[in-house]
Amino acid sequence: MKIFLHLLVCRLLQVTELVGTLYYVGSSETLPPPLSNTEEYLLLDRLKQGDLEVKSTLIERNLRLVVYIARKFENTGIGVEDLVSIGTIGLIKAVNTFDPGKKIK
């Protein structure tokens, strides 16, 4: 199961073109800053128009949220790296299935 998850994460990273840009998450400086309201609005508008490059930007800029939530579950016996991997998969799925027309953030 762990190998399957690792392969899935590697494949998702290739698809989103994040291969070669992996960093150790040791501090908040490692992650890109969150989107401002204006940036988010502009990106979602571009997503409505069919610009698929926006998806990778949305994923990258929301990784901070994944790490924040993963750290809340540090004491469960599951490694933070695994939690971040699983959370990243969820984030990728969420961005891929996101419907800007529903007005849900």
N, C-alpha and C positions, 0 to 999 in steps of 0.2 A: 504494500500500500504506500509506504514512504517513497519507494522508487517511482511509483506511478505519479505521485504528487510532484516529485522533483522533475520528472520528465514533462509533466503538464506545465509547470511553471516555466521551465526552459523554453518550451514551445510558445507559450504565451508571450514571453519576453522577446522571442524572435519575431513574432507577429507584430508586436507593438514597437519593434525596432529599439528596444532598450538593451539589447545585447552589447556588451562592452562598456556599459555605463552603470555597472553594479558597484555599490559602495557599502561599506559597513555602516550600519545605522547606530552610531554611537552618540550623536548629538543632533540638535535641531538644525545645525548649519549644513548637515549633509543633505537634507531634503530641500527641494525648491519651496519658496514661500507659497502660501495659499493664494488663491485667486481673489482679487478685489471684486466687489459687486459689479463694477463696470466691465472688467475683464470677463467675468463669468457671463454676463449678459451678451457681450459681443461673441464669445465662443459658442454659446447656445444658439445664437442667431445664425452663425455660420454652420452649425450642426443641422439646423432646420433646412438650410439651403443645400445640404448634402455634402458638405466638406468633411471627408472622413479623416483628414489629418488632425482635426480638432480632438478626436478621441484620445490620441496619445498624450496630448497636452492636458486634457482633463484627468487622465489617469495619473500622470506624473505629478500634477499639482495637488492631487487629493491623497497622495501617499502618506502625507503627514497624519491624516485622520486614521488611516489603517494602522500606523505605528502607535498612535495614541491609544487606540482601542486595544491593540495587541498587548501593550504594556499593562493594561488593566487586568489582564488574565495571566500575568507572569507566574502567579502562585498556584496555578492549576496543575503543574507538573509537565506541561507541554512547553517546549522551548519557544522563546520569542521569535526566533527565525522561522519556525514552522507556522506560528500564528500569523506572522507578517506575510508569509507565502500564501497561506490560505485566504487571508484578508485581501491580498492583491488579486487573487483569482476572482474573489467576489466583486472587487472593484471593477475589474475588467469586464466581467459579465454585466454588471450594473450599467456601465457606460455603453456597452454594446446594445443593451436592450432599452436604454433610456429613450423616452418619448417626450420631446420638448413641448409638444402640444398639450400635455396633461397638466402643465404648470405645477409640477411637483419637484421640489429641490432634492 
